[in-house]
Amino acid sequence: MHPPKIYGIATVNEKGQVVIPADARRDHGLEPGTRLVIMSPPHGHQGLMILKVEEIEKMMGHMAKEMGMVQEQIKRSEEKE
């Protein structure tokens, strides 16, 4: 896991827009047309999380795979009872 990196400070303009610093766009491959999910962090923390749509899809795929493995373990344990 990489330590957090601070790219700078952004200001919300009158239209509600924020400019993502160039270094952040470069480091994370954000190009025009990149789709982002904007969401609040878990556990009621203040702030926003910005993630690429494809990263959310990857996470969901991994979670689905893990859930499938858990379901199989539950099914096997029930069959033993």
Number of C-alpha atoms within 10 A of each C-alpha: 3 4 5 6 7 7 12 9 9 11 10 9 9 7 6 7 10 12 11 14 12 11 12 14 14 10 8 11 11 16 9 7 6 10 12 15 14 12 11 13 12 9 6 7 8 9 8 12 12 11 14 16 14 13 12 13 11 12 12 12 12 12 12 12 12 12 12 12 12 12 12 12 12 11 11 11 10 9 8 6 5
